[in-house]
Amino acid sequence: MLRSERRFDHEVSRETHYFLLSFSSALTFAYAVRSHWGIENCLHWVLDVPFREDDSRVRLGHSSANLAVLRLITVNLLRQEKSSRVGIHAKRLKAGWDHTSLLRVLDGLI
Protein backbone atom coordinates (compact mmCIF):
# COMPACT_ATOMS: atom_id res chain seq x y z
CA MET A 1 0.00 0.00 0.00
CA LEU A 2 1.22 3.49 -0.82
CA ARG A 3 -0.29 6.64 0.59
CA SER A 4 0.52 9.84 -1.25
CA GLU A 5 -0.18 13.44 -0.42
CA ARG A 6 -0.07 16.35 -2.83
CA ARG A 7 -0.12 19.99 -1.77
CA PHE A 8 -0.91 22.69 -4.30
CA ASP A 9 -1.51 26.21 -3.01
CA HIS A 10 -3.88 25.68 -0.09
CA GLU A 11 -5.38 22.40 -1.32
CA VAL A 12 -4.28 19.01 -0.08
CA SER A 13 -5.24 15.81 -1.89
CA ARG A 14 -4.55 12.34 -0.51
CA GLU A 15 -4.63 9.05 -2.36
CA THR A 16 -4.07 5.43 -1.43
CA HIS A 17 -2.67 2.99 -4.01
CA TYR A 18 -2.52 -0.78 -3.63
CA PHE A 19 0.07 -2.98 -5.33
CA LEU A 20 0.74 -6.70 -5.62
CA LEU A 21 4.51 -7.05 -5.81
CA SER A 22 7.32 -9.45 -5.15
CA PHE A 23 9.89 -6.93 -3.91
CA SER A 24 12.01 -8.17 -1.05
CA SER A 25 11.94 -4.91 0.92
CA ALA A 26 9.99 -1.71 1.36
CA LEU A 27 13.10 0.22 0.32
CA THR A 28 13.12 -1.48 -3.09
CA PHE A 29 9.43 -0.68 -3.51
CA ALA A 30 9.98 2.98 -2.57
CA TYR A 31 12.85 3.24 -5.05
CA ALA A 32 10.64 1.83 -7.84
CA VAL A 33 7.87 4.34 -7.12
CA ARG A 34 10.31 7.27 -6.98
CA SER A 35 12.00 6.13 -10.19
CA HIS A 36 8.66 6.09 -12.01
CA TRP A 37 7.94 9.70 -11.04
CA GLY A 38 11.49 10.70 -11.92
CA ILE A 39 10.87 9.54 -15.47
CA GLU A 40 7.55 11.39 -15.56
CA ASN A 41 9.09 14.62 -14.31
CA CYS A 42 12.31 14.50 -16.33
CA LEU A 43 11.12 13.34 -19.73
CA HIS A 44 7.37 13.64 -20.11
CA TRP A 45 7.30 17.14 -18.65
CA VAL A 46 9.94 18.27 -21.16
CA LEU A 47 7.86 16.91 -24.02
CA ASP A 48 4.57 18.27 -22.65
CA VAL A 49 5.58 21.83 -21.77
CA PRO A 50 8.18 23.16 -24.26
CA PHE A 51 6.97 21.00 -27.15
CA ARG A 52 3.24 21.01 -26.23
CA GLU A 53 3.05 17.33 -27.13
CA ASP A 54 -0.29 16.87 -25.36
CA ASP A 55 -1.83 19.53 -27.62
CA SER A 56 -0.71 17.81 -30.81
CA ARG A 57 -3.62 16.90 -33.08
CA VAL A 58 -1.58 14.65 -35.37
CA ARG A 59 -3.40 11.33 -35.72
CA LEU A 60 -2.88 9.93 -39.25
CA GLY A 61 -0.97 6.68 -39.66
CA HIS A 62 2.41 6.65 -37.94
CA SER A 63 2.80 10.43 -37.95
CA SER A 64 2.35 10.83 -34.18
CA ALA A 65 5.03 8.18 -33.45
CA ASN A 66 7.37 9.74 -36.05
CA LEU A 67 6.96 13.21 -34.53
CA ALA A 68 7.56 11.77 -31.05
CA VAL A 69 10.90 10.35 -32.24
CA LEU A 70 11.85 13.71 -33.75
CA ARG A 71 10.94 15.47 -30.49
CA LEU A 72 13.10 13.04 -28.47
CA ILE A 73 16.05 13.59 -30.83
CA THR A 74 15.54 17.34 -30.48
CA VAL A 75 15.44 17.14 -26.66
CA ASN A 76 18.67 15.13 -26.64
CA LEU A 77 20.41 17.58 -28.98
CA LEU A 78 19.24 20.57 -26.93
CA ARG A 79 20.46 18.94 -23.70
CA GLN A 80 23.91 18.32 -25.23
CA GLU A 81 24.34 21.96 -26.27
CA LYS A 82 26.13 23.56 -23.29
CA SER A 83 27.03 27.05 -24.55
CA SER A 84 24.15 28.69 -22.66
CA ARG A 85 22.68 27.81 -19.30
CA VAL A 86 18.98 28.15 -20.13
CA GLY A 87 16.15 25.66 -20.32
CA ILE A 88 15.08 23.44 -23.20
CA HIS A 89 12.28 25.81 -24.21
CA ALA A 90 14.61 28.83 -24.39
CA LYS A 91 17.26 26.87 -26.31
CA ARG A 92 14.61 25.72 -28.76
CA LEU A 93 13.38 29.27 -29.34
CA LYS A 94 16.94 30.58 -29.67
CA ALA A 95 17.76 27.90 -32.28
CA GLY A 96 14.65 28.90 -34.21
CA TRP A 97 15.59 32.56 -34.22
CA ASP A 98 19.34 32.41 -34.78
CA HIS A 99 21.17 30.25 -37.34
CA THR A 100 24.40 30.14 -35.34
CA SER A 101 22.50 28.80 -32.32
CA LEU A 102 20.82 26.22 -34.55
CA LEU A 103 24.18 25.13 -35.92
CA ARG A 104 25.54 24.80 -32.36
CA VAL A 105 22.62 22.50 -31.48
CA LEU A 106 22.96 20.47 -34.66
CA ASP A 107 26.70 20.17 -34.10
CA GLY A 108 25.80 17.51 -31.52
CA LEU A 109 24.95 15.21 -34.44
CA ILE A 110 28.54 15.10 -35.67
Backbone atoms as SQL, in Angstrom:
CREATE TABLE atoms (id INTEGER PRIMARY KEY, chain TEXT, resi INTEGER, resn TEXT, atom TEXT, x REAL, y REAL, z REAL);
INSERT INTO atoms VALUES
  (1, 'A', 1, 'MET', 'N', 0.847, -1.166, 0.000),
  (2, 'A', 1, 'MET', 'CA', 0.000, 0.000, 0.000),
  (3, 'A', 1, 'MET', 'C', 0.902, 1.242, 0.000),
  (4, 'A', 2, 'LEU', 'N', 0.491, 2.224, -0.752),
  (5, 'A', 2, 'LEU', 'CA', 1.220, 3.486, -0.824),
  (6, 'A', 2, 'LEU', 'C', 0.227, 4.616, -0.605),
  (7, 'A', 3, 'ARG', 'N', 0.535, 5.460, 0.352),
  (8, 'A', 3, 'ARG', 'CA', -0.287, 6.644, 0.590),
  (9, 'A', 3, 'ARG', 'C', 0.489, 7.852, 0.098),
  (10, 'A', 4, 'SER', 'N', -0.155, 8.654, -0.725),
  (11, 'A', 4, 'SER', 'CA', 0.517, 9.838, -1.247),
  (12, 'A', 4, 'SER', 'C', -0.283, 11.078, -0.894),
  (13, 'A', 5, 'GLU', 'N', 0.444, 12.174, -0.756),
  (14, 'A', 5, 'GLU', 'CA', -0.180, 13.443, -0.418),
  (15, 'A', 5, 'GLU', 'C', 0.390, 14.505, -1.336),
  (16, 'A', 6, 'ARG', 'N', -0.493, 15.290, -1.909),
  (17, 'A', 6, 'ARG', 'CA', -0.072, 16.346, -2.834),
  (18, 'A', 6, 'ARG', 'C', -0.614, 17.672, -2.324),
  (19, 'A', 7, 'ARG', 'N', 0.278, 18.649, -2.224),
  (20, 'A', 7, 'ARG', 'CA', -0.119, 19.985, -1.767),
  (21, 'A', 7, 'ARG', 'C', 0.087, 20.968, -2.911),
  (22, 'A', 8, 'PHE', 'N', -0.974, 21.682, -3.247),
  (23, 'A', 8, 'PHE', 'CA', -0.912, 22.689, -4.296),
  (24, 'A', 8, 'PHE', 'C', -1.673, 23.900, -3.802),
  (25, 'A', 9, 'ASP', 'N', -0.956, 25.004, -3.642),
  (26, 'A', 9, 'ASP', 'CA', -1.508, 26.212, -3.010),
  (27, 'A', 9, 'ASP', 'C', -2.023, 25.845, -1.621),
  (28, 'A', 10, 'HIS', 'N', -3.309, 25.987, -1.408),
  (29, 'A', 10, 'HIS', 'CA', -3.881, 25.678, -0.094),
  (30, 'A', 10, 'HIS', 'C', -4.669, 24.377, -0.105),
  (31, 'A', 11, 'GLU', 'N', -4.649, 23.663, -1.219),
  (32, 'A', 11, 'GLU', 'CA', -5.382, 22.401, -1.319),
  (33, 'A', 11, 'GLU', 'C', -4.462, 21.222, -1.045),
  (34, 'A', 12, 'VAL', 'N', -5.012, 20.238, -0.354),
  (35, 'A', 12, 'VAL', 'CA', -4.279, 19.007, -0.077),
  (36, 'A', 12, 'VAL', 'C', -5.121, 17.848, -0.584),
  (37, 'A', 13, 'SER', 'N', -4.527, 17.000, -1.422),
  (38, 'A', 13, 'SER', 'CA', -5.235, 15.805, -1.887),
  (39, 'A', 13, 'SER', 'C', -4.446, 14.575, -1.433),
  (40, 'A', 14, 'ARG', 'N', -5.174, 13.571, -0.980),
  (41, 'A', 14, 'ARG', 'CA', -4.554, 12.338, -0.507),
  (42, 'A', 14, 'ARG', 'C', -5.109, 11.164, -1.287),
  (43, 'A', 15, 'GLU', 'N', -4.228, 10.246, -1.629),
  (44, 'A', 15, 'GLU', 'CA', -4.629, 9.047, -2.363),
  (45, 'A', 15, 'GLU', 'C', -3.962, 7.833, -1.745),
  (46, 'A', 16, 'THR', 'N', -4.634, 6.698, -1.873),
  (47, 'A', 16, 'THR', 'CA', -4.069, 5.427, -1.434),
  (48, 'A', 16, 'THR', 'C', -4.021, 4.497, -2.635),
  (49, 'A', 17, 'HIS', 'N', -2.867, 3.909, -2.895),
  (50, 'A', 17, 'HIS', 'CA', -2.670, 2.993, -4.010),
  (51, 'A', 17, 'HIS', 'C', -2.279, 1.629, -3.452),
  (52, 'A', 18, 'TYR', 'N', -2.836, 0.583, -4.051),
  (53, 'A', 18, 'TYR', 'CA', -2.521, -0.777, -3.625),
  (54, 'A', 18, 'TYR', 'C', -1.776, -1.506, -4.735),
  (55, 'A', 19, 'PHE', 'N', -0.755, -2.267, -4.375),
  (56, 'A', 19, 'PHE', 'CA', 0.073, -2.983, -5.331),
  (57, 'A', 19, 'PHE', 'C', 0.246, -4.427, -4.888),
  (58, 'A', 20, 'LEU', 'N', 0.341, -5.322, -5.864),
  (59, 'A', 20, 'LEU', 'CA', 0.741, -6.704, -5.618),
  (60, 'A', 20, 'LEU', 'C', 2.126, -6.867, -6.217),
  (61, 'A', 21, 'LEU', 'N', 3.126, -7.039, -5.358),
  (62, 'A', 21, 'LEU', 'CA', 4.507, -7.050, -5.809),
  (63, 'A', 21, 'LEU', 'C', 5.286, -8.181, -5.155),
  (64, 'A', 22, 'SER', 'N', 6.438, -8.434, -5.734),
  (65, 'A', 22, 'SER', 'CA', 7.320, -9.449, -5.152),
  (66, 'A', 22, 'SER', 'C', 8.655, -8.837, -4.722),
  (67, 'A', 23, 'PHE', 'N', 8.668, -7.552, -4.385),
  (68, 'A', 23, 'PHE', 'CA', 9.891, -6.928, -3.912),
  (69, 'A', 23, 'PHE', 'C', 10.264, -7.484, -2.544),
  (70, 'A', 24, 'SER', 'N', 11.557, -7.580, -2.304),
  (71, 'A', 24, 'SER', 'CA', 12.014, -8.168, -1.051),
  (72, 'A', 24, 'SER', 'C', 11.979, -7.183, 0.117),
  (73, 'A', 25, 'SER', 'N', 11.938, -5.884, -0.176),
  (74, 'A', 25, 'SER', 'CA', 11.942, -4.912, 0.922),
  (75, 'A', 25, 'SER', 'C', 11.124, -3.683, 0.551),
  (76, 'A', 26, 'ALA', 'N', 10.741, -2.950, 1.567),
  (77, 'A', 26, 'ALA', 'CA', 9.994, -1.708, 1.359),
  (78, 'A', 26, 'ALA', 'C', 10.882, -0.668, 0.677),
  (79, 'A', 27, 'LEU', 'N', 12.172, -0.721, 0.935),
  (80, 'A', 27, 'LEU', 'CA', 13.101, 0.224, 0.317),
  (81, 'A', 27, 'LEU', 'C', 13.150, 0.040, -1.201),
  (82, 'A', 28, 'THR', 'N', 13.136, -1.194, -1.661),
  (83, 'A', 28, 'THR', 'CA', 13.123, -1.482, -3.095),
  (84, 'A', 28, 'THR', 'C', 11.838, -0.964, -3.733),
  (85, 'A', 29, 'PHE', 'N', 10.725, -1.167, -3.037),
  (86, 'A', 29, 'PHE', 'CA', 9.431, -0.676, -3.513),
  (87, 'A', 29, 'PHE', 'C', 9.443, 0.849, -3.603),
  (88, 'A', 30, 'ALA', 'N', 9.940, 1.524, -2.572),
  (89, 'A', 30, 'ALA', 'CA', 9.982, 2.984, -2.566),
  (90, 'A', 30, 'ALA', 'C', 10.850, 3.505, -3.703),
  (91, 'A', 31, 'TYR', 'N', 11.971, 2.839, -3.953),
  (92, 'A', 31, 'TYR', 'CA', 12.852, 3.240, -5.052),
  (93, 'A', 31, 'TYR', 'C', 12.136, 3.107, -6.399),
  (94, 'A', 32, 'ALA', 'N', 11.376, 2.032, -6.585),
  (95, 'A', 32, 'ALA', 'CA', 10.644, 1.826, -7.842),
  (96, 'A', 32, 'ALA', 'C', 9.606, 2.912, -8.059),
  (97, 'A', 33, 'VAL', 'N', 8.896, 3.290, -7.007),
  (98, 'A', 33, 'VAL', 'CA', 7.866, 4.337, -7.125),
  (99, 'A', 33, 'VAL', 'C', 8.526, 5.678, -7.443),
  (100, 'A', 34, 'ARG', 'N', 9.603, 6.011, -6.736),
  (101, 'A', 34, 'ARG', 'CA', 10.306, 7.272, -6.984),
  (102, 'A', 34, 'ARG', 'C', 10.905, 7.307, -8.394),
  (103, 'A', 35, 'SER', 'N', 11.416, 6.190, -8.852),
  (104, 'A', 35, 'SER', 'CA', 11.995, 6.128, -10.195),
  (105, 'A', 35, 'SER', 'C', 10.943, 6.398, -11.253),
  (106, 'A', 36, 'HIS', 'N', 9.745, 5.861, -11.047),
  (107, 'A', 36, 'HIS', 'CA', 8.662, 6.093, -12.006),
  (108, 'A', 36, 'HIS', 'C', 8.362, 7.589, -12.124),
  (109, 'A', 37, 'TRP', 'N', 8.251, 8.275, -10.997),
  (110, 'A', 37, 'TRP', 'CA', 7.939, 9.698, -11.044),
  (111, 'A', 37, 'TRP', 'C', 9.115, 10.512, -11.536),
  (112, 'A', 38, 'GLY', 'N', 10.330, 10.023, -11.360),
  (113, 'A', 38, 'GLY', 'CA', 11.491, 10.701, -11.920),
  (114, 'A', 38, 'GLY', 'C', 11.448, 10.723, -13.432),
  (115, 'A', 39, 'ILE', 'N', 11.023, 9.605, -14.023),
  (116, 'A', 39, 'ILE', 'CA', 10.865, 9.540, -15.473),
  (117, 'A', 39, 'ILE', 'C', 9.777, 10.499, -15.916),
  (118, 'A', 40, 'GLU', 'N', 8.666, 10.502, -15.221),
  (119, 'A', 40, 'GLU', 'CA', 7.550, 11.395, -15.564),
  (120, 'A', 40, 'GLU', 'C', 7.990, 12.851, -15.514),
  (121, 'A', 41, 'ASN', 'N', 8.696, 13.219, -14.470),
  (122, 'A', 41, 'ASN', 'CA', 9.086, 14.617, -14.306),
  (123, 'A', 41, 'ASN', 'C', 10.218, 15.026, -15.228),
  (124, 'A', 42, 'CYS', 'N', 11.139, 14.132, -15.523),
  (125, 'A', 42, 'CYS', 'CA', 12.305, 14.499, -16.332),
  (126, 'A', 42, 'CYS', 'C', 12.043, 14.457, -17.830),
  (127, 'A', 43, 'LEU', 'N', 11.298, 13.477, -18.292),
  (128, 'A', 43, 'LEU', 'CA', 11.124, 13.336, -19.733),
  (129, 'A', 43, 'LEU', 'C', 9.759, 13.814, -20.206),
  (130, 'A', 44, 'HIS', 'N', 8.706, 13.303, -19.617),
  (131, 'A', 44, 'HIS', 'CA', 7.374, 13.642, -20.111),
  (132, 'A', 44, 'HIS', 'C', 7.073, 15.122, -19.940),
  (133, 'A', 45, 'TRP', 'N', 7.539, 15.719, -18.853),
  (134, 'A', 45, 'TRP', 'CA', 7.303, 17.139, -18.650),
  (135, 'A', 45, 'TRP', 'C', 7.982, 17.943, -19.748),
  (136, 'A', 46, 'VAL', 'N', 9.200, 17.559, -20.115),
  (137, 'A', 46, 'VAL', 'CA', 9.938, 18.275, -21.161),
  (138, 'A', 46, 'VAL', 'C', 9.193, 18.191, -22.485),
  (139, 'A', 47, 'LEU', 'N', 8.598, 17.047, -22.760),
  (140, 'A', 47, 'LEU', 'CA', 7.856, 16.915, -24.016),
  (141, 'A', 47, 'LEU', 'C', 6.501, 17.626, -23.949),
  (142, 'A', 48, 'ASP', 'N', 5.892, 17.661, -22.776),
  (143, 'A', 48, 'ASP', 'CA', 4.569, 18.273, -22.646),
  (144, 'A', 48, 'ASP', 'C', 4.625, 19.791, -22.628),
  (145, 'A', 49, 'VAL', 'N', 5.583, 20.373, -21.938),
  (146, 'A', 49, 'VAL', 'CA', 5.583, 21.829, -21.770),
  (147, 'A', 49, 'VAL', 'C', 6.266, 22.547, -22.935),
  (148, 'A', 50, 'PRO', 'N', 7.571, 22.394, -23.162),
  (149, 'A', 50, 'PRO', 'CA', 8.183, 23.157, -24.257),
  (150, 'A', 50, 'PRO', 'C', 7.702, 22.738, -25.649),
  (151, 'A', 51, 'PHE', 'N', 7.372, 21.468, -25.826),
  (152, 'A', 51, 'PHE', 'CA', 6.968, 21.002, -27.153),
  (153, 'A', 51, 'PHE', 'C', 5.450, 20.877, -27.307),
  (154, 'A', 52, 'ARG', 'N', 4.714, 21.083, -26.233),
  (155, 'A', 52, 'ARG', 'CA', 3.244, 21.010, -26.231),
  (156, 'A', 52, 'ARG', 'C', 2.748, 19.723, -26.887),
  (157, 'A', 53, 'GLU', 'N', 3.378, 18.620, -26.518),
  (158, 'A', 53, 'GLU', 'CA', 3.050, 17.327, -27.125),
  (159, 'A', 53, 'GLU', 'C', 1.604, 16.913, -26.855),
  (160, 'A', 54, 'ASP', 'N', 1.087, 17.239, -25.678),
  (161, 'A', 54, 'ASP', 'CA', -0.291, 16.870, -25.361),
  (162, 'A', 54, 'ASP', 'C', -1.305, 17.596, -26.239),
  (163, 'A', 55, 'ASP', 'N', -0.924, 18.759, -26.769),
  (164, 'A', 55, 'ASP', 'CA', -1.832, 19.529, -27.619),
  (165, 'A', 55, 'ASP', 'C', -1.765, 19.122, -29.081),
  (166, 'A', 56, 'SER', 'N', -0.877, 18.218, -29.422),
  (167, 'A', 56, 'SER', 'CA', -0.708, 17.812, -30.815),
  (168, 'A', 56, 'SER', 'C', -1.965, 17.099, -31.312),
  (169, 'A', 57, 'ARG', 'N', -2.411, 17.484, -32.495),
  (170, 'A', 57, 'ARG', 'CA', -3.624, 16.896, -33.081),
  (171, 'A', 57, 'ARG', 'C', -3.278, 15.916, -34.197),
  (172, 'A', 58, 'VAL', 'N', -2.029, 15.553, -34.314),
  (173, 'A', 58, 'VAL', 'CA', -1.579, 14.649, -35.375),
  (174, 'A', 58, 'VAL', 'C', -2.074, 13.243, -35.056),
  (175, 'A', 59, 'ARG', 'N', -2.820, 12.635, -35.988),
  (176, 'A', 59, 'ARG', 'CA', -3.400, 11.326, -35.721),
  (177, 'A', 59, 'ARG', 'C', -3.285, 10.346, -36.893),
  (178, 'A', 60, 'LEU', 'N', -2.879, 10.784, -38.057),
  (179, 'A', 60, 'LEU', 'CA', -2.884, 9.934, -39.251),
  (180, 'A', 60, 'LEU', 'C', -1.724, 8.955, -39.266),
  (181, 'A', 61, 'GLY', 'N', -2.001, 7.695, -39.477),
  (182, 'A', 61, 'GLY', 'CA', -0.967, 6.682, -39.657),
  (183, 'A', 61, 'GLY', 'C', 0.047, 6.656, -38.530),
  (184, 'A', 62, 'HIS', 'N', 1.308, 6.682, -38.900),
  (185, 'A', 62, 'HIS', 'CA', 2.406, 6.645, -37.941),
  (186, 'A', 62, 'HIS', 'C', 2.968, 8.033, -37.644),
  (187, 'A', 63, 'SER', 'N', 2.260, 9.072, -38.068),
  (188, 'A', 63, 'SER', 'CA', 2.796, 10.428, -37.947),
  (189, 'A', 63, 'SER', 'C', 3.026, 10.834, -36.495),
  (190, 'A', 64, 'SER', 'N', 2.149, 10.443, -35.572),
  (191, 'A', 64, 'SER', 'CA', 2.355, 10.832, -34.175),
  (192, 'A', 64, 'SER', 'C', 3.598, 10.158, -33.594),
  (193, 'A', 65, 'ALA', 'N', 3.832, 8.889, -33.923),
  (194, 'A', 65, 'ALA', 'CA', 5.030, 8.184, -33.453),
  (195, 'A', 65, 'ALA', 'C', 6.289, 8.783, -34.083),
  (196, 'A', 66, 'ASN', 'N', 6.218, 9.135, -35.370),
  (197, 'A', 66, 'ASN', 'CA', 7.368, 9.739, -36.049),
  (198, 'A', 66, 'ASN', 'C', 7.723, 11.095, -35.439),
  (199, 'A', 67, 'LEU', 'N', 6.698, 11.916, -35.148),
  (200, 'A', 67, 'LEU', 'CA', 6.959, 13.215, -34.526),
  (201, 'A', 67, 'LEU', 'C', 7.494, 13.054, -33.110),
  (202, 'A', 68, 'ALA', 'N', 7.046, 12.022, -32.389),
  (203, 'A', 68, 'ALA', 'CA', 7.557, 11.767, -31.046),
  (204, 'A', 68, 'ALA', 'C', 9.050, 11.442, -31.095),
  (205, 'A', 69, 'VAL', 'N', 9.465, 10.658, -32.082),
  (206, 'A', 69, 'VAL', 'CA', 10.898, 10.346, -32.241),
  (207, 'A', 69, 'VAL', 'C', 11.681, 11.612, -32.549),
  (208, 'A', 70, 'LEU', 'N', 11.161, 12.453, -33.422),
  (209, 'A', 70, 'LEU', 'CA', 11.850, 13.708, -33.748),
  (210, 'A', 70, 'LEU', 'C', 11.947, 14.618, -32.528),
  (211, 'A', 71, 'ARG', 'N', 10.891, 14.658, -31.706),
  (212, 'A', 71, 'ARG', 'CA', 10.936, 15.467, -30.485),
  (213, 'A', 71, 'ARG', 'C', 12.002, 14.945, -29.522),
  (214, 'A', 72, 'LEU', 'N', 12.097, 13.626, -29.370),
  (215, 'A', 72, 'LEU', 'CA', 13.104, 13.044, -28.474),
  (216, 'A', 72, 'LEU', 'C', 14.523, 13.331, -28.971),
  (217, 'A', 73, 'ILE', 'N', 14.734, 13.243, -30.268),
  (218, 'A', 73, 'ILE', 'CA', 16.045, 13.590, -30.833),
  (219, 'A', 73, 'ILE', 'C', 16.356, 15.057, -30.540),
  (220, 'A', 74, 'THR', 'N', 15.360, 15.916, -30.721),
  (221, 'A', 74, 'THR', 'CA', 15.542, 17.342, -30.478),
  (222, 'A', 74, 'THR', 'C', 15.881, 17.615, -29.017),
  (223, 'A', 75, 'VAL', 'N', 15.162, 16.960, -28.094),
  (224, 'A', 75, 'VAL', 'CA', 15.441, 17.140, -26.663),
  (225, 'A', 75, 'VAL', 'C', 16.874, 16.727, -26.353),
  (226, 'A', 76, 'ASN', 'N', 17.308, 15.597, -26.887),
  (227, 'A', 76, 'ASN', 'CA', 18.671, 15.130, -26.641),
  (228, 'A', 76, 'ASN', 'C', 19.716, 16.099, -27.200),
  (229, 'A', 77, 'LEU', 'N', 19.481, 16.620, -28.395),
  (230, 'A', 77, 'LEU', 'CA', 20.414, 17.585, -28.976),
  (231, 'A', 77, 'LEU', 'C', 20.452, 18.877, -28.162),
  (232, 'A', 78, 'LEU', 'N', 19.288, 19.334, -27.716),
  (233, 'A', 78, 'LEU', 'CA', 19.241, 20.568, -26.929),
  (234, 'A', 78, 'LEU', 'C', 19.918, 20.379, -25.571),
  (235, 'A', 79, 'ARG', 'N', 19.797, 19.209, -24.987),
  (236, 'A', 79, 'ARG', 'CA', 20.464, 18.941, -23.704),
  (237, 'A', 79, 'ARG', 'C', 21.986, 18.875, -23.862),
  (238, 'A', 80, 'GLN', 'N', 22.471, 18.422, -25.004),
  (239, 'A', 80, 'GLN', 'CA', 23.909, 18.315, -25.231),
  (240, 'A', 80, 'GLN', 'C', 24.555, 19.671, -25.478),
  (241, 'A', 81, 'GLU', 'N', 23.809, 20.632, -25.953),
  (242, 'A', 81, 'GLU', 'CA', 24.336, 21.957, -26.267),
  (243, 'A', 81, 'GLU', 'C', 24.535, 22.719, -24.953),
  (244, 'A', 82, 'LYS', 'N', 25.793, 22.999, -24.609),
  (245, 'A', 82, 'LYS', 'CA', 26.129, 23.557, -23.291),
  (246, 'A', 82, 'LYS', 'C', 26.618, 25.003, -23.333),
  (247, 'A', 83, 'SER', 'N', 26.485, 25.701, -24.467),
  (248, 'A', 83, 'SER', 'CA', 27.028, 27.054, -24.550),
  (249, 'A', 83, 'SER', 'C', 26.221, 28.057, -23.728),
  (250, 'A', 84, 'SER', 'N', 24.951, 27.784, -23.486),
  (251, 'A', 84, 'SER', 'CA', 24.150, 28.691, -22.661),
  (252, 'A', 84, 'SER', 'C', 23.428, 27.884, -21.587),
  (253, 'A', 85, 'ARG', 'N', 23.296, 28.495, -20.429),
  (254, 'A', 85, 'ARG', 'CA', 22.680, 27.812, -19.301),
  (255, 'A', 85, 'ARG', 'C', 21.217, 28.236, -19.178),
  (256, 'A', 86, 'VAL', 'N', 20.419, 27.874, -20.150),
  (257, 'A', 86, 'VAL', 'CA', 18.981, 28.152, -20.134),
  (258, 'A', 86, 'VAL', 'C', 18.243, 26.838, -20.333),
  (259, 'A', 87, 'GLY', 'N', 16.941, 26.868, -20.203),
  (260, 'A', 87, 'GLY', 'CA', 16.146, 25.664, -20.317),
  (261, 'A', 87, 'GLY', 'C', 15.961, 25.207, -21.763),
  (262, 'A', 88, 'ILE', 'N', 15.345, 24.042, -21.887),
  (263, 'A', 88, 'ILE', 'CA', 15.083, 23.443, -23.200),
  (264, 'A', 88, 'ILE', 'C', 14.222, 24.368, -24.052),
  (265, 'A', 89, 'HIS', 'N', 13.195, 24.941, -23.454),
  (266, 'A', 89, 'HIS', 'CA', 12.284, 25.809, -24.208),
  (267, 'A', 89, 'HIS', 'C', 13.027, 27.025, -24.765),
  (268, 'A', 90, 'ALA', 'N', 13.860, 27.657, -23.932),
  (269, 'A', 90, 'ALA', 'CA', 14.612, 28.830, -24.386),
  (270, 'A', 90, 'ALA', 'C', 15.631, 28.454, -25.454),
  (271, 'A', 91, 'LYS', 'N', 16.299, 27.315, -25.291),
  (272, 'A', 91, 'LYS', 'CA', 17.263, 26.867, -26.308),
  (273, 'A', 91, 'LYS', 'C', 16.550, 26.597, -27.631),
  (274, 'A', 92, 'ARG', 'N', 15.372, 26.023, -27.548),
  (275, 'A', 92, 'ARG', 'CA', 14.608, 25.724, -28.765),
  (276, 'A', 92, 'ARG', 'C', 14.228, 27.018, -29.485),
  (277, 'A', 93, 'LEU', 'N', 13.742, 27.990, -28.735),
  (278, 'A', 93, 'LEU', 'CA', 13.377, 29.269, -29.340),
  (279, 'A', 93, 'LEU', 'C', 14.600, 29.958, -29.942),
  (280, 'A', 94, 'LYS', 'N', 15.701, 29.942, -29.207),
  (281, 'A', 94, 'LYS', 'CA', 16.938, 30.577, -29.673),
  (282, 'A', 94, 'LYS', 'C', 17.427, 29.940, -30.974),
  (283, 'A', 95, 'ALA', 'N', 17.345, 28.604, -31.053),
  (284, 'A', 95, 'ALA', 'CA', 17.756, 27.902, -32.276),
  (285, 'A', 95, 'ALA', 'C', 16.834, 28.239, -33.440),
  (286, 'A', 96, 'GLY', 'N', 15.578, 28.514, -33.155),
  (287, 'A', 96, 'GLY', 'CA', 14.646, 28.898, -34.213),
  (288, 'A', 96, 'GLY', 'C', 14.863, 30.311, -34.713),
  (289, 'A', 97, 'TRP', 'N', 15.396, 31.164, -33.860),
  (290, 'A', 97, 'TRP', 'CA', 15.592, 32.563, -34.224),
  (291, 'A', 97, 'TRP', 'C', 16.955, 32.853, -34.819),
  (292, 'A', 98, 'ASP', 'N', 17.958, 32.076, -34.440),
  (293, 'A', 98, 'ASP', 'CA', 19.337, 32.408, -34.783),
  (294, 'A', 98, 'ASP', 'C', 20.021, 31.191, -35.409),
  (295, 'A', 99, 'HIS', 'N', 20.544, 31.363, -36.625),
  (296, 'A', 99, 'HIS', 'CA', 21.166, 30.247, -37.339),
  (297, 'A', 99, 'HIS', 'C', 22.428, 29.729, -36.652),
  (298, 'A', 100, 'THR', 'N', 23.196, 30.618, -36.025),
  (299, 'A', 100, 'THR', 'CA', 24.398, 30.136, -35.340),
  (300, 'A', 100, 'THR', 'C', 24.035, 29.276, -34.135),
  (301, 'A', 101, 'SER', 'N', 22.967, 29.640, -33.443),
  (302, 'A', 101, 'SER', 'CA', 22.495, 28.804, -32.325),
  (303, 'A', 101, 'SER', 'C', 22.006, 27.465, -32.835),
  (304, 'A', 102, 'LEU', 'N', 21.294, 27.468, -33.946),
  (305, 'A', 102, 'LEU', 'CA', 20.822, 26.221, -34.548),
  (306, 'A', 102, 'LEU', 'C', 21.985, 25.337, -34.936),
  (307, 'A', 103, 'LEU', 'N', 23.012, 25.918, -35.528),
  (308, 'A', 103, 'LEU', 'CA', 24.182, 25.130, -35.917),
  (309, 'A', 103, 'LEU', 'C', 24.907, 24.555, -34.695),
  (310, 'A', 104, 'ARG', 'N', 24.944, 25.311, -33.588),
  (311, 'A', 104, 'ARG', 'CA', 25.544, 24.798, -32.362),
  (312, 'A', 104, 'ARG', 'C', 24.772, 23.591, -31.838),
  (313, 'A', 105, 'VAL', 'N', 23.449, 23.642, -31.920),
  (314, 'A', 105, 'VAL', 'CA', 22.623, 22.505, -31.477),
  (315, 'A', 105, 'VAL', 'C', 22.829, 21.322, -32.402),
  (316, 'A', 106, 'LEU', 'N', 22.804, 21.560, -33.690),
  (317, 'A', 106, 'LEU', 'CA', 22.957, 20.472, -34.664),
  (318, 'A', 106, 'LEU', 'C', 24.361, 19.899, -34.687),
  (319, 'A', 107, 'ASP', 'N', 25.326, 20.646, -34.168),
  (320, 'A', 107, 'ASP', 'CA', 26.699, 20.173, -34.096),
  (321, 'A', 107, 'ASP', 'C', 26.808, 18.923, -33.211),
  (322, 'A', 108, 'GLY', 'N', 25.820, 18.703, -32.349),
  (323, 'A', 108, 'GLY', 'CA', 25.799, 17.508, -31.516),
  (324, 'A', 108, 'GLY', 'C', 25.598, 16.238, -32.326),
  (325, 'A', 109, 'LEU', 'N', 25.152, 16.369, -33.559),
  (326, 'A', 109, 'LEU', 'CA', 24.950, 15.208, -34.439),
  (327, 'A', 109, 'LEU', 'C', 26.281, 14.652, -34.939),
  (328, 'A', 110, 'ILE', 'N', 27.276, 15.509, -35.055),
  (329, 'A', 110, 'ILE', 'CA', 28.544, 15.104, -35.665),
  (330, 'A', 110, 'ILE', 'C', 29.424, 14.378, -34.669);
